[in-house]
Amino acid sequence: MNKPDFLYDRKGPWPQPSPSHPFGEAPAVVHIPKDEQRTWFWNIGFRYIRNVLFYWPKALWMAWKNPTWELIDDEVFCDQIYTTPLAKFLNPNIDDNLQEIFKDQLSKKDSDSTYFVADFSCMKDVVPFKGLYVASTVALMSKAKEESRLKLHAIYIFETKLLLLPEDGDAWYLAKNYAMMGATYRILLSTHPILHFPFDTVNAITKTSLPTSNTIFKLLYPHFQFTLTLNDSVLESSSSPVYNDQKYPFTGFCGPQEGLLTLLESGYAGIEGNSSYPKFKWDVYPTEVYSDYQVYLMEYYQAFKRFTDEVVKKIPANEIEDIKIWATYISQWLPGFPSGEKIMEGDLLSGCLAKIMWDLSVAHATDHHSYGTIPINRLPLRMRVPPPASKKDTFNPKDQAKKLDVFKYALEWKMFFNDYTVTHLVDVDYKFASAELQKVQANFLQDLELIDLHMPVKRYMDLKNISVSIQF
Ligand SMILES: [Fe+2]
């Protein structure tokens, strides 16, 4: 009998406690095969060098033209949350402490509307550089039943214990920019990273523990391209955005790494007693988003699920034992992932596979792309005016930022936040051995095309631009 082939001869990558935050962040993969590192560099790392060398004049021009943060009207504020991935922050569970803060507004509740908090208290441990300010905020919003837009009622600033309302003039505008700054940090460093880092465990364990002929290996492998090196460089490289070393021109965040890492922790370990920040637990279903984004994401998730349902039905019996071992390995690192004893129950395997493939392609790429449609001057990254301490506070909008702040942000946006697809989901080839499974693959790709064509809500990203894996 032939010995099964393993990609790295069973000596491949494996998860371990995160070196920077062993107890607060997802397990990390730090020993990455050299050929994966090289492929990443020529396809992605090299682009960063190109951007630094050639994009800076454009970033400088953007900062010159518009050197501060825009003052945004309530309607723009609401639209910016409702029509982008920032809608992930809408939480209909209003915890007791927030019920108390917003008691006047909630006592006048409109019975036809759902009320949400958008909680940016994760900013509490971010320490700013000298001359910069940070505030943790929470916004109260609502949505009428038949409407596709939000209403903004109030913003609370924890540091100054101040509740601001729409009639509060300058202080209200300042509060909105602090809340939007919280939203920017939360999406970039707390919520979006959940789409990245927990999946490194699945990536490494699949590559190392499954024979390359296993159907699950074939199904997942194309979705792992470039990602281990990308994620490791985000977390561990001294030139990464999270390290935020000010000697580099693309480091726009407001403070040193230690504070920024607390945001990653709030996304994975959660914040005790705060329902907006649950601790990470594996779930086959995507987390619910209270906007049209939910419809967009679920349309694709269901297509992945239809595909994995068909594939799982065709897995040969002699591959099952390896799949159970694979699931057990993952369950030891990812809380809630079904172990080998459970994975073959019901449609659990299919659900897990759909979630993995959907997350690494559609969910991740669209998060970047849709965020990238918001003008950067509406997403403050550094504030040079302190948060309002009274309702009468005034400020000069120009003092909010310096040209350098906008310049660094514009360059960082181009390099790391904007989407830049190298290999596309629509070109995926699972290289299945059987004609039967090749047909299932063809049906899946057709299904994706139909979803893109008939998307019942806004097409947050064109299918043709969606990457097959996490590559930005
Ligand atoms: Fe990303």
Boltz pocket constraint, residues with backbone or C-beta under 6 A from the ligand:
constraints:
  - pocket:
      binder: B
      contacts: [[A, 192], [A, 196], [A, 364], [A, 368], [A, 416], [A, 470], [A, 472]]
      max_distance: 6.0
